[in-house]
Amino acid sequence: MTPHEESVLDARIAPALELAKLAGDIAIKHYRTGLAVETKADGSPVTAADRAAETAAREWVNKYFPEDGLLGEEFGEDRPGAKRRWIIDPIDGTKTFVRGTPLWGSLVALCEGEKVLAGAAYFPAIGESIAAAPGAGCWWNGSRTNVSTLDVMSKALVLITDDRCRERPEFRASFDRVAGAAALSRTWGDCFGYLLVATGRAEAMFDSVMSPWDAAALQPIIEEAGGVFTDWSGRATAFGGSTVATNAALSDSIRELLAGKSA
């Protein structure tokens, strides 16, 4: 990388990636250890690993960026009036984590309002990391990465976390149109699916329900890899409650299919 790229990475990407790795390294110490699983009020699972990883991440932010706000999945929001805030999901894919499947990760985003300044995802069980910041590129295991250039829908691989779309069943028909036009559809879900899109191993990833801690880190990762990241209605945001991530070549076709138009 050039000296300019190095300075950009140090300023924005490096802290986010450091924090994601801190959370992930704590989480993996609990992985496949027979953890007790609790059910939160929203019906989602939580474990001591989620709480320990987020606690450590919060301590890190409080130590190094005490003026910044915090929003985490497990412990809510601190300093809501701060100009910047760190958004943390200590284990994205807890359902996957507790079943001993390695397709989970730790997510960190640094934001000003709804503008994402940097995003990082760390996958300790498979030894991969990816991080990005606007204008600084997307970096996979320390090297630049890009989405695929595939432009034929009938050859595409499309992914979704839950193809039943149980929380928002109105999205099921629109995803079915995309899956029906693709070569292959799989439920390699949560943040892992976005890793595959950003590194050119899949062409699209969908989630019908997303919280800010699920989505914020992923927006710059997809966009800086050359892809397109929107909510289900097509707005370029990580705060729309749903997400669609695609390569650039198939973006228009996929969004036409979602809208019920002929691709």
SULURNOR-V618035 format. One record per residue. RES is the residue in one letter. OMEGA is omega in whole degrees, -180 to 180 (NA if undefined). Layout:
# SULURNOR-V618035
res->(RES RES)
omega->(OMEGA OMEGA)
This chain:
# SULURNOR-V618035
res->(M T P H E E S V L D A R I A P A L E L A K L A G D I A I K H Y R T G L A V E T K A D G S P V T A A D R A A E T A A R E W V N K Y F P E D G L L G E E F G E D R P G A K R R W I I D P I D G T K T F V R G T P L W G S L V A L C E G E K V L A G A A Y F P A I G E S I A A A P G A G C W W N G S R T N V S T L D V M S K A L V L I T D D R C R E R P E F R A S F D R V A G A A A L S R T W G D C F G Y L L V A T G R A E A M F D S V M S P W D A A A L Q P I I E E A G G V F T D W S G R A T A F G G S T V A T N A A L S D S I R E L L A G K S A)
omega->(-180 176 178 179 178 -178 178 180 -180 -173 -172 -175 -173 180 179 179 177 -179 177 179 176 180 -178 180 174 -179 -173 175 180 -173 -180 178 179 -179 169 -179 176 178 180 -177 -180 178 -179 -178 174 -180 175 178 177 -175 -179 -179 180 177 179 179 178 178 179 180 -180 179 -171 -179 -172 178 -177 174 -179 169 180 -178 -172 -173 171 -169 173 178 -175 -180 -177 179 179 174 175 180 -168 167 -172 175 175 -173 -179 178 176 -179 -174 176 177 178 -168 -172 177 -179 176 -174 176 173 172 -172 163 -171 177 173 -179 -178 179 177 -180 176 -178 -176 -172 -177 178 174 179 174 178 -176 -177 171 -179 180 -176 -180 178 -171 -178 -177 175 180 179 179 -178 173 178 176 -179 -178 180 -174 -177 177 -171 169 180 -172 175 179 -179 -175 175 180 -170 -177 -179 -173 179 179 -175 -177 -179 176 180 177 178 -179 180 -180 -176 176 -172 172 -178 176 172 -159 -177 -173 -179 179 180 173 -179 178 -176 -179 174 -178 173 -176 -178 178 -175 169 -178 178 -180 172 180 -179 175 -165 -168 -178 -172 -176 179 178 179 -175 -179 172 178 -179 -179 -176 -180 165 -173 -180 176 178 -179 -177 172 -173 -179 177 177 -179 172 178 -178 166 -177 -173 -178 -174 -177 -179 -178 -179 173 178 177 -178 179 179 177 -179 NA)
